[in-house]
Amino acid sequence: MDPLQMKAELAEERDDFEGALKSWKELAIREREPLFFLRYGRSAQKLGCWQEAENALAQGLRLDPSSSLIMENIGSLWANRLDKQQADSLETAKEWFMRALEIERNAPLLTQLGVVYERLSDEGSARGAFEEAVEVSPDYEEALYNLAVLEEAANPARSAQLLERAIQIDPDYGVAHQVLGRLYQRQKDLPRAEYHFRRCLEIDPSDYWSNLYLANLLGSQGMNVEADHLYRFATNLHPEMVGGLEIFSRFLESIGKEAEAAEVRRQAKLQADRRGTT
C-alpha cells in the first residue's frame, strides 16, 4: 500500500478526520483516482466541509461517470448537509439515489432512498423503497428496522416481527431493541418490554430515551427506587431536554415528592425559556 494511503487509513481509524482529509486530498490530486476523490469527499463531509465534499465527489464522478458508489455518496452528502435549504437538499439527494439505482439496485441504496422519502413526508414511496430493499436483501437489518418503524403505529404485529428479525441478524442493534420495548409495553407485555430496554442500555448505557422508557416502565410497576435513579441519570445527562424533565416531575409527584417535582418543573421552564430566546 502507498505510504500516503496508509497514513490516510490510519488517520481515519483514529478519527483524525482533518489528517485523513489532508492525505486523501493529496492522493486524489496526485493519482487522479476516482476512489481517492471519493474518500477525500467523505472526509470533508465528516468535517462539515460541505462544498469541498461536493467538489471532491463531483471530480470523482467526472473521472468515473458510471460509478453508482460515487452517485450514492453524492446522495448521502445532499441528504445530510446543513448548508442548504433542507427540502431542496433532500430532493437533490433523492435524484442522486435514483440515478445510482439505475446502475445497481441494492438494499443500502434503496434504504437510503426510503429514508429520504420519509423525511420528505412521502410515506408510500418510503414504504415501497424499504419493501424492495428487504426483497433484494432479506437480511439487511437497516431496511428491516426502517420498515418496522413505518409499520409501528398501523401494524404493530408486523413491526415487531421485522424488528425481531433485525436483532437476530444483529443482536446489538440498540434502536431496534428500543422500538421493540415500546411495542411490547403498549401490548402490556411488560417483561419483554423491560428485557429490550435493558438490552438497549447494555449496548449503550447512556442512551437517553431508553433510560427514560425503562424508568417509566419500572415506575408504572412501583419499582420507584430504580425508576428514580434512571430518571435522574437521564435528565442529568441531557438537562436541556424539556420533555424528560416534565416526565420526571410527574413521576416525582406520583410518589409524593411535590417539592422536588416543583424544582424539576422550574428547571424545565428555564430550559424552555432559554430555547425561546436563542
C-alpha positions as a Python dict, from the first residue, in 0.01 Angstrom:
ca = {
    (1, 'M'): (0, 0, 0),
    (2, 'D'): (117, 352, -82),
    (3, 'P'): (260, 517, 235),
    (4, 'L'): (30, 817, 193),
    (5, 'Q'): (-273, 591, 158),
    (6, 'M'): (-165, 403, 470),
    (7, 'K'): (-136, 737, 650),
    (8, 'A'): (-489, 831, 541),
    (9, 'E'): (-633, 496, 652),
    (10, 'L'): (-463, 519, 992),
    (11, 'A'): (-591, 875, 1039),
    (12, 'E'): (-948, 754, 974),
    (13, 'E'): (-907, 467, 1221),
    (14, 'R'): (-804, 723, 1484),
    (15, 'D'): (-1096, 956, 1394),
    (16, 'D'): (-841, 1213, 1284),
    (17, 'F'): (-1064, 1345, 1007),
    (18, 'E'): (-851, 1650, 937),
    (19, 'G'): (-544, 1434, 888),
    (20, 'A'): (-743, 1194, 672),
    (21, 'L'): (-880, 1476, 458),
    (22, 'K'): (-531, 1617, 400),
    (23, 'S'): (-391, 1280, 295),
    (24, 'W'): (-686, 1176, 76),
    (25, 'K'): (-682, 1515, -95),
    (26, 'E'): (-312, 1485, -170),
    (27, 'L'): (-358, 1131, -302),
    (28, 'A'): (-656, 1227, -517),
    (29, 'I'): (-477, 1520, -679),
    (30, 'R'): (-159, 1317, -733),
    (31, 'E'): (-316, 996, -863),
    (32, 'R'): (-637, 1126, -1025),
    (33, 'E'): (-814, 813, -899),
    (34, 'P'): (-1195, 825, -854),
    (35, 'L'): (-1177, 619, -534),
    (36, 'F'): (-937, 866, -375),
    (37, 'F'): (-1168, 1157, -463),
    (38, 'L'): (-1449, 957, -303),
    (39, 'R'): (-1251, 911, 19),
    (40, 'Y'): (-1149, 1276, 11),
    (41, 'G'): (-1514, 1378, -23),
    (42, 'R'): (-1621, 1153, 265),
    (43, 'S'): (-1357, 1304, 492),
    (44, 'A'): (-1468, 1655, 401),
    (45, 'Q'): (-1830, 1561, 476),
    (46, 'K'): (-1738, 1429, 821),
    (47, 'L'): (-1584, 1768, 895),
    (48, 'G'): (-1889, 1955, 768),
    (49, 'C'): (-1692, 2096, 474),
    (50, 'W'): (-1995, 2055, 251),
    (51, 'Q'): (-1885, 2242, -60),
    (52, 'E'): (-1540, 2083, -54),
    (53, 'A'): (-1704, 1742, -23),
    (54, 'E'): (-1935, 1819, -315),
    (55, 'N'): (-1642, 1934, -531),
    (56, 'A'): (-1435, 1624, -448),
    (57, 'L'): (-1719, 1383, -525),
    (58, 'A'): (-1803, 1568, -847),
    (59, 'Q'): (-1443, 1533, -960),
    (60, 'G'): (-1451, 1162, -881),
    (61, 'L'): (-1766, 1123, -1088),
    (62, 'R'): (-1612, 1310, -1381),
    (63, 'L'): (-1333, 1051, -1377),
    (64, 'D'): (-1580, 760, -1349),
    (65, 'P'): (-1923, 876, -1478),
    (66, 'S'): (-2088, 536, -1430),
    (67, 'S'): (-1991, 485, -1065),
    (68, 'S'): (-2307, 411, -867),
    (69, 'L'): (-2095, 421, -550),
    (70, 'I'): (-1993, 782, -611),
    (71, 'M'): (-2354, 874, -700),
    (72, 'E'): (-2467, 711, -375),
    (73, 'N'): (-2217, 917, -178),
    (74, 'I'): (-2327, 1237, -351),
    (75, 'G'): (-2683, 1146, -250),
    (76, 'S'): (-2570, 1086, 108),
    (77, 'L'): (-2394, 1423, 112),
    (78, 'W'): (-2707, 1606, -2),
    (79, 'A'): (-2923, 1412, 246),
    (80, 'N'): (-2704, 1524, 538),
    (81, 'R'): (-2556, 1862, 450),
    (82, 'L'): (-2654, 2157, 668),
    (83, 'D'): (-2558, 2449, 445),
    (84, 'K'): (-2858, 2433, 211),
    (85, 'Q'): (-3235, 2454, 243),
    (86, 'Q'): (-3341, 2111, 372),
    (87, 'A'): (-3628, 2033, 134),
    (88, 'D'): (-3417, 2124, -170),
    (89, 'S'): (-3126, 1917, -41),
    (90, 'L'): (-3346, 1614, 14),
    (91, 'E'): (-3491, 1642, -337),
    (92, 'T'): (-3138, 1654, -477),
    (93, 'A'): (-3039, 1354, -264),
    (94, 'K'): (-3340, 1164, -399),
    (95, 'E'): (-3236, 1236, -758),
    (96, 'W'): (-2883, 1109, -697),
    (97, 'F'): (-3000, 790, -524),
    (98, 'M'): (-3237, 722, -813),
    (99, 'R'): (-2956, 775, -1064),
    (100, 'A'): (-2738, 531, -872),
    (101, 'L'): (-3022, 277, -865),
    (102, 'E'): (-3045, 285, -1242),
    (103, 'I'): (-2698, 134, -1245),
    (104, 'E'): (-2723, -100, -946),
    (105, 'R'): (-3019, -186, -722),
    (106, 'N'): (-2903, -285, -377),
    (107, 'A'): (-3052, -278, -28),
    (108, 'P'): (-2836, 0, 123),
    (109, 'L'): (-2917, 235, -166),
    (110, 'L'): (-3288, 157, -152),
    (111, 'T'): (-3288, 208, 225),
    (112, 'Q'): (-3120, 547, 195),
    (113, 'L'): (-3374, 646, -69),
    (114, 'G'): (-3654, 532, 162),
    (115, 'V'): (-3519, 746, 446),
    (116, 'V'): (-3515, 1049, 216),
    (117, 'Y'): (-3875, 979, 108),
    (118, 'E'): (-3973, 953, 474),
    (119, 'R'): (-3808, 1286, 556),
    (120, 'L'): (-3998, 1436, 262),
    (121, 'S'): (-4323, 1302, 417),
    (122, 'D'): (-4380, 1064, 125),
    (123, 'E'): (-4465, 759, 335),
    (124, 'G'): (-4595, 549, 46),
    (125, 'S'): (-4274, 584, -155),
    (126, 'A'): (-4066, 525, 158),
    (127, 'R'): (-4252, 201, 229),
    (128, 'G'): (-4203, 89, -131),
    (129, 'A'): (-3828, 153, -113),
    (130, 'F'): (-3791, -32, 220),
    (131, 'E'): (-4004, -323, 97),
    (132, 'E'): (-3790, -358, -214),
    (133, 'A'): (-3473, -338, -4),
    (134, 'V'): (-3598, -630, 207),
    (135, 'E'): (-3684, -826, -109),
    (136, 'V'): (-3337, -762, -252),
    (137, 'S'): (-3161, -847, 73),
    (138, 'P'): (-3384, -1017, 335),
    (139, 'D'): (-3106, -997, 596),
    (140, 'Y'): (-3034, -625, 564),
    (141, 'E'): (-3119, -510, 914),
    (142, 'E'): (-3130, -137, 833),
    (143, 'A'): (-3413, -194, 585),
    (144, 'L'): (-3597, -419, 831),
    (145, 'Y'): (-3567, -154, 1103),
    (146, 'N'): (-3683, 136, 887),
    (147, 'L'): (-3978, -61, 753),
    (148, 'A'): (-4068, -163, 1110),
    (149, 'V'): (-4071, 200, 1227),
    (150, 'L'): (-4309, 287, 942),
    (151, 'E'): (-4536, -2, 1045),
    (152, 'E'): (-4518, 70, 1420),
    (153, 'A'): (-4846, 260, 1451),
    (154, 'A'): (-5063, 94, 1185),
    (155, 'N'): (-4936, -265, 1206),
    (156, 'P'): (-4755, -325, 1538),
    (157, 'A'): (-4754, -703, 1495),
    (158, 'R'): (-4565, -681, 1167),
    (159, 'S'): (-4338, -412, 1312),
    (160, 'A'): (-4240, -643, 1598),
    (161, 'Q'): (-4182, -931, 1357),
    (162, 'L'): (-3949, -720, 1143),
    (163, 'L'): (-3757, -596, 1448),
    (164, 'E'): (-3718, -946, 1587),
    (165, 'R'): (-3562, -1043, 1254),
    (166, 'A'): (-3331, -741, 1273),
    (167, 'I'): (-3198, -830, 1619),
    (168, 'Q'): (-3149, -1193, 1514),
    (169, 'I'): (-2916, -1060, 1245),
    (170, 'D'): (-2753, -806, 1475),
    (171, 'P'): (-2817, -879, 1847),
    (172, 'D'): (-2656, -545, 1939),
    (173, 'Y'): (-2888, -333, 1724),
    (174, 'G'): (-2979, -91, 2004),
    (175, 'V'): (-3251, 118, 1839),
    (176, 'A'): (-3429, -199, 1726),
    (177, 'H'): (-3438, -318, 2088),
    (178, 'Q'): (-3571, 22, 2192),
    (179, 'V'): (-3861, 17, 1946),
    (180, 'L'): (-3941, -342, 2044),
    (181, 'G'): (-3953, -231, 2406),
    (182, 'R'): (-4204, 40, 2316),
    (183, 'L'): (-4417, -204, 2118),
    (184, 'Y'): (-4426, -466, 2393),
    (185, 'Q'): (-4502, -205, 2658),
    (186, 'R'): (-4805, -89, 2458),
    (187, 'Q'): (-4913, -453, 2431),
    (188, 'K'): (-4882, -481, 2813),
    (189, 'D'): (-4611, -745, 2775),
    (190, 'L'): (-4401, -579, 3044),
    (191, 'P'): (-4135, -850, 3093),
    (192, 'R'): (-4048, -842, 2723),
    (193, 'A'): (-4053, -463, 2718),
    (194, 'E'): (-3817, -449, 3016),
    (195, 'Y'): (-3584, -703, 2856),
    (196, 'H'): (-3545, -496, 2540),
    (197, 'F'): (-3497, -165, 2723),
    (198, 'R'): (-3230, -328, 2939),
    (199, 'R'): (-3060, -479, 2632),
    (200, 'C'): (-3052, -136, 2477),
    (201, 'L'): (-2881, 1, 2790),
    (202, 'E'): (-2633, -287, 2793),
    (203, 'I'): (-2535, -180, 2442),
    (204, 'D'): (-2530, 193, 2527),
    (205, 'P'): (-2572, 281, 2897),
    (206, 'S'): (-2603, 650, 2811),
    (207, 'D'): (-2895, 609, 2569),
    (208, 'Y'): (-3124, 890, 2684),
    (209, 'W'): (-3459, 757, 2565),
    (210, 'S'): (-3403, 400, 2677),
    (211, 'N'): (-3322, 526, 3027),
    (212, 'L'): (-3648, 722, 3026),
    (213, 'Y'): (-3853, 437, 2881),
    (214, 'L'): (-3720, 190, 3136),
    (215, 'A'): (-3773, 438, 3419),
    (216, 'N'): (-4133, 488, 3309),
    (217, 'L'): (-4190, 113, 3285),
    (218, 'L'): (-4045, 47, 3630),
    (219, 'G'): (-4234, 337, 3785),
    (220, 'S'): (-4561, 203, 3649),
    (221, 'Q'): (-4489, -121, 3840),
    (222, 'G'): (-4399, 53, 4166),
    (223, 'M'): (-4023, -4, 4133),
    (224, 'N'): (-3969, 355, 4235),
    (225, 'V'): (-3611, 344, 4363),
    (226, 'E'): (-3461, 220, 4035),
    (227, 'A'): (-3701, 436, 3833),
    (228, 'D'): (-3590, 744, 4030),
    (229, 'H'): (-3225, 656, 3966),
    (230, 'L'): (-3280, 618, 3592),
    (231, 'Y'): (-3477, 941, 3564),
    (232, 'R'): (-3203, 1132, 3745),
    (233, 'F'): (-2933, 978, 3529),
    (234, 'A'): (-3113, 1063, 3204),
    (235, 'T'): (-3207, 1419, 3300),
    (236, 'N'): (-2855, 1490, 3426),
    (237, 'L'): (-2721, 1351, 3101),
    (238, 'H'): (-2939, 1585, 2893),
    (239, 'P'): (-3078, 1863, 3114),
    (240, 'E'): (-3169, 2060, 2801),
    (241, 'M'): (-3437, 1803, 2709),
    (242, 'V'): (-3752, 1965, 2846),
    (243, 'G'): (-3975, 1664, 2780),
    (244, 'G'): (-3767, 1438, 3002),
    (245, 'L'): (-3774, 1689, 3286),
    (246, 'E'): (-4151, 1714, 3263),
    (247, 'I'): (-4191, 1335, 3270),
    (248, 'F'): (-3956, 1316, 3571),
    (249, 'S'): (-4153, 1587, 3755),
    (250, 'R'): (-4477, 1393, 3708),
    (251, 'F'): (-4311, 1079, 3844),
    (252, 'L'): (-4186, 1269, 4150),
    (253, 'E'): (-4537, 1400, 4214),
    (254, 'S'): (-4677, 1048, 4185),
    (255, 'I'): (-4450, 925, 4466),
    (256, 'G'): (-4520, 1222, 4693),
    (257, 'K'): (-4209, 1433, 4628),
    (258, 'E'): (-4401, 1750, 4544),
    (259, 'A'): (-4126, 1997, 4638),
    (260, 'E'): (-3866, 1823, 4426),
    (261, 'A'): (-4117, 1790, 4142),
    (262, 'A'): (-4172, 2166, 4153),
    (263, 'E'): (-3796, 2226, 4131),
    (264, 'V'): (-3762, 1994, 3830),
    (265, 'R'): (-4058, 2170, 3667),
    (266, 'R'): (-3885, 2503, 3731),
    (267, 'Q'): (-3572, 2371, 3556),
    (268, 'A'): (-3786, 2261, 3261),
    (269, 'K'): (-3934, 2611, 3234),
    (270, 'L'): (-3587, 2767, 3243),
    (271, 'Q'): (-3473, 2536, 2962),
    (272, 'A'): (-3786, 2616, 2757),
    (273, 'D'): (-3735, 2991, 2809),
    (274, 'R'): (-3369, 2959, 2711),
    (275, 'R'): (-3468, 2787, 2388),
    (276, 'G'): (-3719, 3059, 2316),
    (277, 'T'): (-3451, 3327, 2335),
    (278, 'T'): (-3192, 3153, 2116),
}
